[in-house]
Amino acid sequence: MGRKNGKDKKKHRQHGSADEHRGRLEVTRSGMGFVVVEGLETDILVKPNDFNTALNGDTVVVQVLPQRDSRRMQGTVTKVLDRKQSEFIGALQMNKGFAFFVADSDRKMPDIFVPQNAFNEAKDGDRVVVRITKWEEGSNKRPEGEVVTVLNENEGQVAMKEILLENGFPLEFPDEALEEAARIPDTIPHSEIDRRRDFRNILTFTIDPVDAKDFDDALSIRVLKNGNYEIGVHIADVSHYVQPDTALDDFAYRKATSVYLPDRVNPMLPEHISNVLCSLRPHEDKLTFSAVFEMTPKGAVKSHWVGRTVIHSDHRFTYEEVQDVIEKQEGLYLDEIMLLHNIAQRLRKKRFDNGAISFSSQEVRFKLDEEGKPIGIVVKESKESHQLIEEFMLLANRIVATVVSKVKVDKKELPFPYRVHDLPSEEKLTPFIAFARKFGHKFDLSTPDKIAESFNTMLEDVKGKPEQHVLEQLGIRTMAKAAYTIENIGHYGLGFENYCHFTSPIRRYPDILAHRILHEVLTQNIRVDKKLEQKCKHCSERERAAMEAERAANKYKQVEFMRQFLGEEFDGVISGVSSFGFWVETVEHKCEGLVSIASLVEYDEFRHVDTDYMLVGARSGRKFRMGDKVRIRVIAANLTKRQLDYEWVLTPMEVADDGAQPNPKRASRPKSTKAKGSKELPEKQKRRRKKEGE
């Protein structure tokens, strides 16, 4: 696979004068601040009195103060460029004619002044969402705000909202954006249809999750006279409805992505657009942007066409329905689905043969009751129906990126939001290869393609073996993070020289950018966006924030779910090891908790061997390694910290095997204290544990 060098780091750009820098403010729990500046080896210390209205996560300009010695650079914030968060959850404290809002935050921030005309029917002591409306820079005045909404939901529902706000995702759309969306007509003018390629008479259907409401991709298929097939990948034409320099577009760019939490979706676009205008619902004419392929029965692409279209979906399938058709060989549109399935599997095989890395994936989802509380866990694996859609979406993304990559403006490559994935770093790859070698796996490091081939050989060899879990997890951790950029270095994990995101514009802003630029290319009306790299960086940052929110929400639900099992024992697999303990994921529930090294002192003194990802007992030689199966007991579930604590349970078989047993000479393990949001053991279980001598 041909690649360009993506390792060259960009030189740091200062904001203004030599002692000014642009960066992100991180506020510690103690209240001290540090501005993280790309390109600087050390962060810049900022004391609380020098924040100048900046809050945790804000992008700021910081001016470095004269240094009296060689200690850490210290500075003062001179300007807030972008606020990560402007809405907060907390309590309202009423006074005569005004109120103060105290945020539920572990990062210190000033109380917000709320005038009486901004109470929005809130009462003293209410938990509310407050938005900062005014805060004068350079003054000692408190921020001023307004109550957005009064919270009357349960603890878990409020926690989900708090997670979204903490990661910079507003809960509501601004009125201007909603008004713009509402004004867009539902009907499609004939003049617009006449400008597009018409696919309304060709068999077309969507395949989505059972609970999906926004269908942003559809497939069409028909047989050509020469015996080949015309397969269309049709994507909702969001860029037709969301125009640049509008309130709707500005807010979509600010969010840059939809966020999917266990009990809700925080959408990038208002419902009228995402679920009505742009959703490719069955039996409705819809505007789309399409990549259409002439393909042989063996999946070879003979030609392609890209452009704006109009479609009419004939049917809405769920993944489960299509999977049934594939497995049972019967059902609606059997021939078409089987044809698409067979071609998709050929595309998939060719992709892996050409260097794509075949990491297995599974998704853990919660079953929720009507109040959003978890009552069960479902593990979903990628099946043939998912792979069918995945392969055709990958094909469309690759072809669109390839088309644009050939365009030159003034003999220069046209800036475009490519989706790139760099080579694994030597720093991460070297220890992993050394670890994999202990299980008999060798890596060829001569070329990037050979590294990918070595990964795939290893992943195939470990299937069903005890070390499968640890090698898969550690292998994934060696990989670079995919990102958006105008520097087209290719996508290493997929094995593509050219790749972009084109197929999900309802939920991803980079796809809208790709649609707009592609349309300019096709109409030969190109306007080079000089700020595109900055937009790409913003979208990458928002994507990471969404992932953080999703991880935090899933962890909260794990803790909420496991609270009912305090004192109970489960089988687990060690999923991570550090100097202060090891993490265990339960086999039954896929819920991860920490076994603290402090809880092991009665058995032995354990040291961390980082090269082998394990803890080793000094006296017994007992090893706790990633991938090992262990028995654990749930001892604490702290919702506030989103933290599960487990303790290792010594089984009779382990005593027989290595003689491991509590050492009476060692100090007993420390008793845990009940933290806010945690649950103690029921009295019955306390008595049982006391009886057992624990």
Secondary structure by P-SEA (a helix, b strand, c coil): cccccccccccccccccccbbbbbbbbccccbbbbbbccccbbbbbccccccccccccbbbbbbccccccccbbbbbcccccccccbbbbbbbbcccbbbbbbcccccccbbbbccccccccccccbbbbbbccccccccccbbbbbcccccccaaaaaaaaaaaaacccccccaaaaaaaaaccccccaaaaaacccccccccccccccccccccbbbbbbbccccbbbbbbcccccccccccccaaaaaaaaacbbbbcccccccccccccccccccccccbbbbbbbccccccccccccccccccbbbbbcccccaaaaaaaaaaccccaaaaaaaaaaaaaaaaaaaaaacccbbbbbbbbbbccccccccbbbbbcccaaaaaaaaaaaaaaaaaaaaaaacccccccccccccccccccaaaaaaaaaaaaaaccccccccaaaaaaaaaaaaaaaccccaaaaaaaaaaaaccccccccccccccccccccccccccccccaaaaaaaaaaaaaaacccccccaaaaaaaaaaaaaaaaaaaaaaaaaaaaaaaacccccbbbbbccccccccbbbbbbccccbbbbbccccccccbbbbbcccccbbbbccccccccccccbbbbbcbbbccccbbbbbbbbcaaaaaacccccccccccccccccccccccccaaaaaaaaaacc
